[in-house]
């Protein structure tokens, strides 16, 4: 699909690559709540200990979520570390733009 320039929207192709786990300028990491940064993407579901889904894989980290995670980790509720996709040092700003 990528070889057919102009036929497919590059943002859609980038999203598809990410969904399929193809390298798109992101590094897989496991981080604590204090290490999460805005713009990172969850690479796994976050569930409460009772099994209820709190945040689904693919959600983009923001200030509200970081604060919520810090509060929940302090109480028995969710376990760290969290699996995330973090923009690599070589990622061009435009590659992650469609996620904002």
N, CA, C and O of each residue as an XYZ file, in Angstrom:
400
protein
N       0.820     -1.192      0.000
C       0.000      0.000      0.000
C       0.867      1.259      0.000
O       0.571      2.226     -0.702
N       1.949      1.236      0.801
C       2.802      2.415      0.884
C       3.505      2.695     -0.437
O       3.868      3.836     -0.720
N       3.695      1.666     -1.236
C       4.388      1.856     -2.509
C       3.506      2.524     -3.565
O       4.003      2.946     -4.610
N       2.226      2.620     -3.305
C       1.293      3.259     -4.243
C       1.085      4.722     -3.847
O       0.031      5.102     -3.338
N       2.114      5.526     -4.093
C       2.102      6.941     -3.685
C       0.890      7.670     -4.242
O       0.544      7.525     -5.414
N       0.259      8.449     -3.390
C      -0.874      9.256     -3.802
C      -2.211      8.537     -3.773
O      -3.259      9.172     -3.893
N      -2.188      7.237     -3.617
C      -3.436      6.486     -3.652
C      -4.110      6.423     -2.280
O      -5.337      6.440     -2.182
N      -3.297      6.350     -1.223
C      -3.827      6.246      0.133
C      -3.362      7.442      0.960
O      -2.258      7.954      0.773
N      -4.209      7.868      1.861
C      -3.884      8.973      2.752
C      -2.716      8.558      3.658
O      -2.812      7.539      4.342
N      -1.612      9.328      3.679
C      -0.453      8.971      4.506
C      -0.787      8.876      5.996
O      -0.184      8.075      6.710
N      -1.731      9.674      6.469
C      -2.112      9.607      7.882
C      -2.801      8.291      8.189
O      -2.600      7.723      9.263
N      -3.606      7.801      7.266
C      -4.288      6.520      7.459
C      -3.257      5.387      7.440
O      -3.329      4.470      8.258
N      -2.309      5.447      6.519
C      -1.262      4.420      6.459
C      -0.444      4.404      7.744
O      -0.107      3.333      8.251
N      -0.122      5.577      8.272
C       0.640      5.659      9.506
C      -0.144      5.059     10.676
O       0.418      4.335     11.497
N      -1.434      5.360     10.747
C      -2.284      4.800     11.805
C      -2.382      3.284     11.674
O      -2.377      2.577     12.682
N      -2.471      2.780     10.457
C      -2.530      1.344     10.225
C      -1.232      0.672     10.663
O      -1.257     -0.383     11.297
N      -0.111      1.277     10.329
C       1.182      0.723     10.744
C       1.254      0.628     12.258
O       1.702     -0.380     12.805
N       0.807      1.687     12.938
C       0.856      1.691     14.387
C      -0.060      0.611     14.965
O       0.318     -0.086     15.906
N      -1.248      0.474     14.411
C      -2.192     -0.530     14.894
C      -1.661     -1.941     14.707
O      -1.933     -2.829     15.515
N      -0.906     -2.143     13.645
C      -0.347     -3.462     13.362
C       0.990     -3.689     14.043
O       1.550     -4.782     13.966
N       1.506     -2.663     14.710
C       2.771     -2.803     15.414
C       3.986     -2.624     14.527
O       5.085     -3.039     14.895
N       3.812     -2.019     13.373
C       4.928     -1.766     12.470
C       5.643     -0.509     12.947
O       5.000      0.446     13.382
N       6.974     -0.506     12.866
C       7.768      0.643     13.312
C       7.341      1.919     12.596
O       7.376      1.983     11.367
N       6.939      2.929     13.355
C       6.524      4.203     12.778
C       7.186      5.377     13.483
O       6.615      6.466     13.531
N       8.371      5.179     14.025
C       9.044      6.259     14.724
C       8.751      6.295     16.209
O       8.979      7.316     16.858
N       8.256      5.212     16.756
C       7.966      5.119     18.176
C       8.762      3.969     18.789
O       9.048      2.973     18.125
N       9.108      4.121     20.046
C       9.812      3.080     20.784
C       8.866      2.495     21.824
O       8.142      3.228     22.497
N       8.877      1.171     21.954
C       8.082      0.519     22.994
C       8.829      0.666     24.310
O      10.028      0.399     24.392
N       8.100      1.096     25.345
C       8.705      1.302     26.664
C       7.743      0.853     27.750
O       6.535      0.766     27.530
N       8.291      0.570     28.918
C       7.488      0.315     30.113
C       7.877      1.374     31.125
O       9.036      1.460     31.531
N       6.896      2.191     31.535
C       7.169      3.332     32.396
C       6.226      3.380     33.587
O       5.122      2.838     33.545
N       6.678      4.037     34.648
C       5.815      4.282     35.801
C       4.965      5.514     35.521
O       5.204      6.227     34.546
N       3.987      5.764     36.362
C       3.098      6.910     36.144
C       3.857      8.228     36.158
O       3.488      9.152     35.434
N       4.897      8.336     36.956
C       5.679      9.558     37.024
C       6.532      9.820     35.793
O       7.010     10.936     35.590
N       6.722      8.795     34.973
C       7.544      8.933     33.773
C       6.728      9.204     32.510
O       7.296      9.498     31.459
N       5.408      9.109     32.605
C       4.562      9.319     31.431
C       4.627     10.767     30.981
O       4.672     11.684     31.802
N       4.632     10.964     29.670
C       4.687     12.303     29.084
C       3.538     12.475     28.097
O       3.085     11.508     27.484
N       3.076     13.701     27.951
C       2.040     13.998     26.969
C       2.506     13.581     25.581
O       3.666     13.784     25.222
N       1.608     13.002     24.807
C       1.922     12.585     23.448
C       2.306     11.122     23.325
O       2.271     10.568     22.227
N       2.675     10.478     24.442
C       2.938      9.036     24.390
C       1.619      8.326     24.143
O       0.551      8.890     24.382
N       1.689      7.092     23.668
C       0.493      6.326     23.346
C       0.513      5.019     24.132
O       1.525      4.318     24.158
N      -0.605      4.695     24.769
C      -0.678      3.434     25.503
C      -0.557      2.262     24.535
O      -1.218      2.224     23.497
N       0.295      1.311     24.894
C       0.503      0.143     24.053
C      -0.134     -1.091     24.682
O       0.169     -2.219     24.294
N      -0.997     -0.876     25.631
C      -1.728     -1.969     26.266
C      -2.868     -1.395     27.082
O      -2.793     -0.261     27.554
N      -3.921     -2.173     27.249
C      -5.048     -1.731     28.072
C      -4.595     -1.553     29.516
O      -3.704     -2.261     29.986
N      -5.206     -0.616     30.210
C      -4.998     -0.463     31.647
C      -6.311     -0.804     32.318
O      -7.338     -0.164     32.089
N      -6.252     -1.828     33.151
C      -7.451     -2.305     33.833
C      -7.290     -2.161     35.338
O      -6.180     -2.227     35.867
N      -8.401     -1.967     36.012
C      -8.409     -1.977     37.467
C      -8.230     -3.414     37.941
O      -8.393     -4.352     37.162
N      -7.899     -3.584     39.201
C      -7.682     -4.934     39.734
C      -8.915     -5.812     39.614
O      -8.800     -7.036     39.557
N     -10.095     -5.203     39.575
C     -11.319     -5.989     39.446
C     -11.614     -6.364     37.987
O     -12.631     -6.994     37.695
N     -10.700     -5.964     37.064
C     -10.854     -6.325     35.665
C     -11.534     -5.283     34.790
O     -11.584     -5.445     33.571
N     -12.056     -4.225     35.381
C     -12.723     -3.183     34.594
C     -11.699     -2.377     33.806
O     -10.637     -2.017     34.313
N     -12.045     -2.107     32.567
C     -11.174     -1.335     31.697
C     -11.170      0.127     32.131
O     -12.225      0.749     32.260
N      -9.986      0.663     32.353
C      -9.846      2.061     32.726
C      -9.492      2.899     31.496
O     -10.121      3.922     31.226
N      -8.469      2.448     30.754
C      -8.028      3.157     29.551
C      -7.623      2.115     28.520
O      -6.901      1.169     28.835
N      -8.086      2.289     27.296
C      -7.817      1.319     26.238
C      -6.494      1.594     25.530
O      -6.023      2.730     25.460
N      -5.919      0.532     25.016
C      -4.714      0.621     24.193
C      -4.970      1.620     23.065
O      -6.052      1.645     22.479
N      -3.960      2.442     22.769
C      -4.084      3.419     21.702
C      -4.405      4.823     22.183
O      -4.331      5.779     21.410
N      -4.763      4.955     23.459
C      -5.099      6.272     24.006
C      -3.838      7.124     24.103
O      -2.787      6.639     24.522
N      -3.944      8.381     23.718
C      -2.803      9.289     23.795
C      -2.739      9.915     25.182
O      -3.726     10.457     25.680
N      -1.567      9.832     25.793
C      -1.360     10.354     27.145
C      -1.519     11.877     27.135
O      -1.037     12.563     26.234
N      -2.213     12.388     28.171
C      -2.352     13.836     28.357
C      -2.280     14.129     29.856
O      -2.199     13.206     30.667
N      -2.310     15.394     30.218
C      -2.175     15.801     31.615
C      -3.247     15.164     32.503
O      -2.937     14.673     33.588
N      -4.472     15.168     32.061
C      -5.572     14.607     32.851
C      -5.334     13.133     33.158
O      -5.518     12.696     34.293
N      -4.927     12.369     32.152
C      -4.678     10.941     32.366
C      -3.483     10.731     33.292
O      -3.518      9.855     34.156
N      -2.428     11.523     33.121
C      -1.252     11.365     33.989
C      -1.615     11.592     35.455
O      -1.177     10.837     36.324
N      -2.403     12.616     35.735
C      -2.812     12.892     37.116
C      -3.687     11.760     37.663
O      -3.535     11.342     38.811
N      -4.585     11.281     36.839
C      -5.471     10.182     37.243
C      -4.655      8.925     37.575
O      -4.932      8.240     38.560
N      -3.655      8.633     36.750
C      -2.824      7.443     36.957
C      -2.025      7.561     38.252
O      -1.922      6.598     39.013
N      -1.459      8.746     38.502
C      -0.689      8.950     39.732
C      -1.561      8.678     40.948
O      -1.111      8.045     41.903
N      -2.803      9.149     40.924
C      -3.721      8.943     42.049
C      -4.096      7.474     42.207
O      -4.145      6.969     43.329
N      -4.360      6.789     41.111
C      -4.770      5.390     41.191
C      -3.643      4.462     41.597
O      -3.889      3.442     42.243
N      -2.420      4.790     41.236
C      -1.278      3.947     41.586
C      -1.011      4.014     43.083
O      -0.540      3.038     43.666
N      -1.305      5.153     43.718
C      -1.073      5.312     45.150
C      -1.972      4.405     45.977
O      -1.608      3.992     47.078
N      -3.132      4.102     45.448
C      -4.063      3.193     46.122
C      -4.009      1.857     45.393
O      -3.637      1.808     44.221
N      -4.373      0.784     46.066
C      -4.422     -0.476     45.327
C      -5.500     -0.382     44.246
O      -6.691     -0.386     44.556
N      -5.104     -0.301     43.027
C      -6.077     -0.161     41.954
C      -5.518     -0.605     40.624
O      -6.132     -1.412     39.926
N      -4.369     -0.090     40.273
C      -3.723     -0.485     39.025
C      -2.249     -0.735     39.306
O      -1.685     -0.221     40.273
N      -1.649     -1.523     38.453
C      -0.255     -1.892     38.660
C       0.625     -1.260     37.592
O       0.253     -1.186     36.421
N       1.786     -0.812     38.013
C       2.794     -0.304     37.091
C       3.751     -1.442     36.768
O       3.751     -2.442     37.486
N       4.551     -1.341     35.743
C       4.691     -0.258     34.778
C       3.629     -0.340     33.692
O       2.955     -1.357     33.527
N       3.498      0.774     32.946
C       2.567      0.854     31.833
C       3.333      0.690     30.533
O       4.441      1.206     30.388
N       2.742     -0.026     29.590
C       3.349     -0.196     28.272
C       2.917      0.976     27.401
O       1.725      1.227     27.228
N       3.903      1.694     26.852
C       3.618      2.856     26.016
C       4.474      2.840     24.757
O       5.486      2.143     24.672
N       4.040      3.618     23.801
C       4.832      3.917     22.613
C       5.251      5.372     22.764
O       4.407      6.263     22.857
N       6.557      5.609     22.787
C       7.086      6.960     22.928
C       7.755      7.366     21.628
O       8.467      6.566     21.022
N       7.534      8.607     21.190
C       8.198      9.051     19.961
C       9.706      8.879     20.094
O      10.295      9.295     21.092
N      10.329      8.270     19.094
C      11.780      8.090     19.134
C      12.446      9.414     18.814
O      11.803     10.335     18.310
N      13.719      9.507     19.102
C      14.473     10.748     18.871
C      14.500     11.118     17.400
O      14.685     12.287     17.059
N      14.319     10.137     16.523
C      14.390     10.406     15.087
C      13.029     10.671     14.466
O      12.938     10.909     13.262
N      11.964     10.635     15.272
C      10.621     10.858     14.737
C      10.470     12.297     14.270
O      10.825     13.232     14.988
N       9.951     12.464     13.087
C       9.670     13.803     12.568
C       8.375     14.277     13.210
O       7.475     13.475     13.458
N       8.277     15.552     13.476
C       7.091     16.095     14.145
C       5.818     15.797     13.378
O       4.766     15.635     13.996
N       5.868     15.718     12.073
C       4.689     15.483     11.264
C       4.148     14.075     11.378
O       2.963     13.853     11.131
N       4.992     13.104     11.750
C       4.536     11.715     11.825
C       3.547     11.520     12.961
O       2.636     10.700     12.844
N       3.701     12.247     14.049
C       2.812     12.084     15.189
C       1.674     13.092     15.166
O       0.785     13.044     16.015
N       1.695     13.988     14.220
C       0.720     15.074     14.171
C      -0.720     14.585     14.092
O      -1.610     15.205     14.675
N      -0.968     13.481     13.382
C      -2.336     13.013     13.215
C      -2.930     12.526     14.525
O      -4.146     12.361     14.616
N      -2.114     12.293     15.537
C      -2.610     11.804     16.817
C      -3.089     12.924     17.706
O      -3.797     12.670     18.680
N      -2.731     14.140     17.408
C      -3.106     15.277     18.270
C      -4.530     15.710     18.034
O      -5.004     16.649     18.673
